[in-house]
């Protein structure tokens, strides 16, 4: 990969990481410090903005090609994934009213562990042993961090 390609990739990752931190902190400010009492409305605003910006990126900027839904089964799977994702965002926004950002992020760091466990329980397929080994320090860190969290 050329140096300019690497810099572009680093820039995108930095932008993505920074925007995630910004959204999280803004949500926390709105929901707990500012007193905004409507986390579901806030989620609706997020989802609407994502939909509009995605549409612009697909149709006008041509970043990725437009894709069509090919069957009712595919539509049902997309709808289920959308509902689960929306529920996850709503839950995260509601939790920000009651939890510090640090604890919220610590709990979120356990996602890969629970993904691996539930994937095994649902599909009976095991990940490589290295995957489980790498999750041990993450879960251990979350336990240590949670133990020192006053809100826990």
C-alpha positions in Angstrom: 0.0 0.0 0.0 1.3 3.4 -0.9 2.0 6.0 1.8 -0.9 8.2 0.7 -3.2 5.1 1.0 -2.0 4.4 4.5 -2.5 8.0 5.5 -6.0 8.0 4.1 -6.8 4.8 6.0 -5.3 6.2 9.2 -7.3 9.4 8.7 -10.6 7.5 8.2 -10.0 5.4 11.3 -9.1 8.5 13.3 -12.2 10.3 12.1 -14.4 7.2 12.8 -12.9 6.9 16.3 -13.2 10.6 17.1 -16.8 10.8 15.8 -17.8 7.8 18.0 -16.3 9.5 21.0 -18.0 12.8 20.1 -21.4 11.1 19.7 -21.1 9.3 23.0 -20.1 12.4 24.9 -22.8 14.5 23.3 -25.4 11.9 24.1 -24.2 11.8 27.7 -24.3 15.5 27.9 -27.8 15.7 26.5 -29.3 12.9 28.5 -27.8 13.5 31.9 -26.2 16.9 32.2 -28.5 19.0 30.0 -31.6 17.1 31.2 -32.9 15.9 27.8 -35.5 13.3 28.8 -36.2 11.5 25.5 -33.6 8.9 24.6 -35.9 7.2 22.1 -36.4 10.5 20.3 -32.6 11.0 20.3 -32.2 7.5 18.8 -34.8 8.4 16.1 -32.7 11.5 15.3 -29.6 9.4 15.0 -31.3 6.9 12.8 -32.8 9.5 10.5 -29.5 11.3 10.1 -27.8 8.0 9.3 -30.4 7.1 6.7 -30.2 10.5 5.0 -26.4 10.6 5.0 -26.2 7.0 3.8 -28.6 7.8 0.9 -26.5 10.8 -0.1 -23.3 8.7 0.1 -24.9 6.0 -2.1 -26.9 8.0 -4.7 -24.9 11.3 -5.1 -21.4 10.5 -4.0 -21.5 7.0 -5.4 -19.3 5.7 -2.6 -20.9 2.2 -2.9 -23.4 0.9 -5.4 -27.1 0.9 -4.7 -28.3 -2.6 -3.7 -31.8 -3.9 -4.0 -33.7 -6.3 -1.7 -34.1 -9.6 -3.6 -36.6 -11.5 -1.6 -39.0 -11.3 1.4 -36.6 -13.5 3.4 -33.8 -11.1 2.8 -36.1 -8.2 3.8 -37.1 -10.0 7.0 -33.5 -10.6 7.9 -32.6 -6.9 7.3 -35.7 -5.8 9.2 -34.7 -8.0 12.2 -31.2 -6.8 12.2 -32.4 -3.2 12.0 -34.8 -3.7 14.9 -32.0 -5.3 17.0 -29.6 -2.5 16.2 -32.2 0.2 17.0 -32.9 -1.5 20.3 -29.2 -1.6 21.1 -28.8 2.1 20.4 -31.9 3.0 22.4 -30.6 0.8 25.3 -27.2 2.5 25.1 -28.8 6.0 25.1 -31.1 5.2 28.0 -28.1 3.8 30.0 -26.2 7.0 29.5 -28.8 8.8 31.7 -27.9 6.6 34.6 -24.3 5.4 34.1 -21.0 7.2 33.7 -19.5 7.0 30.2 -16.5 5.1 31.5 -18.7 2.3 32.9 -20.8 2.3 29.7 -17.7 1.8 27.6 -16.3 -0.9 29.9 -19.5 -2.9 29.6 -19.5 -2.4 25.8 -15.9 -3.7 25.7 -17.3 -7.1 26.7 -19.3 -7.3 23.4 -16.7 -9.5 21.6 -16.8 -12.0 24.5 -20.5 -12.3 24.5 -20.6 -12.4 20.7 -18.3 -15.4 20.7 -20.3 -17.2 23.5 -23.7 -16.6 21.9 -22.4 -17.5 18.4 -21.3 -20.8 19.8 -24.6 -21.4 21.6 -26.6 -20.6 18.5 -24.5 -22.2 15.8 -22.4 -24.8 17.8 -19.4 -23.6 15.9 -16.3 -22.8 18.0 -13.9 -20.0 17.2 -10.2 -20.7 17.2 -8.7 -21.1 20.7 -6.6 -17.9 20.0 -9.9 -15.9 19.8 -10.9 -17.0 23.3 -7.5 -16.5 24.7 -7.4 -12.9 23.4 -10.7 -12.2 25.1 -9.5 -13.1 28.6 -7.5 -9.8 29.1 -10.4 -7.8 27.8 -12.9 -9.4 30.2 -10.4 -9.3 33.1 -9.9 -5.6 32.4 -13.6 -4.9 32.4 -14.0 -6.8 35.7 -11.2 -4.8 37.3 -12.5 -1.5 36.0 -16.1 -2.3 37.0 -15.0 -3.2 40.5 -13.5 0.3 41.0 -16.5 2.0 39.5 -18.6 3.7 42.2 -21.8 3.3 40.2 -21.4 -0.4 40.1 
